[in-house]
């Protein structure tokens, strides 16, 4: 939920997301499914709050959650609903953007979403009092970090490293995955040791969408295992 990249290559769209969590948090369940008449959702499910931070459907529409909006905020629970269940609520609707505009977010902790819907890319943010929409160029590449963990200095360093990837011709999903592994929270020199004692990057989720296929991969960094889900693509 804390570091997300988007790559548009010659042949694919690639999303990759690091999840930073408390070390004692229950292990997520992967893969999970939600089916309706019009779509099937695929995602890792957070066993504690029963939501998710990364969800895609069988047409490649995708949304990824990051904690916090434009800046760090003071958490003040209890909240009405977890952000991960809000994400699933929105993803079930026919239009993600219309659903976000209509959704009552009062009592929900601040968050942002990176959304790829009908081949359009945008960020949707809730700062605790107001919704924001930022439309992005889906032909460019992006790196986002959670404002609750990564300050401007760390984010600037990451972007410099990220920009080096932009010069790699025909970059592969494996190279992007390696970048995310090198930027686990435990490896960030700017993160305080007291934070590292409590948190770790518990998993990396990666989605590769091509004209022919969709593949969702889940890397459990605690148990050092990986799982792949090949999704039958619906046009």
Secondary structure by P-SEA (a helix, b strand, c coil): ccbbbbbbcccbbbbbbbbbccccccccccccccccccccccccccccccccccccccccccccccccccbbbbbbccccccaaaaaaaaaacccaaaaaaacccccccccccccccccccbbbbbcccbbbbbbbcccccbbbbbcccccaaaaaaaaaaaaaaaacccccaaaaaaaaaaacccccccccaaaaacccccbbbbbbbcccbbbbbbbcccccbbbbbbccccc
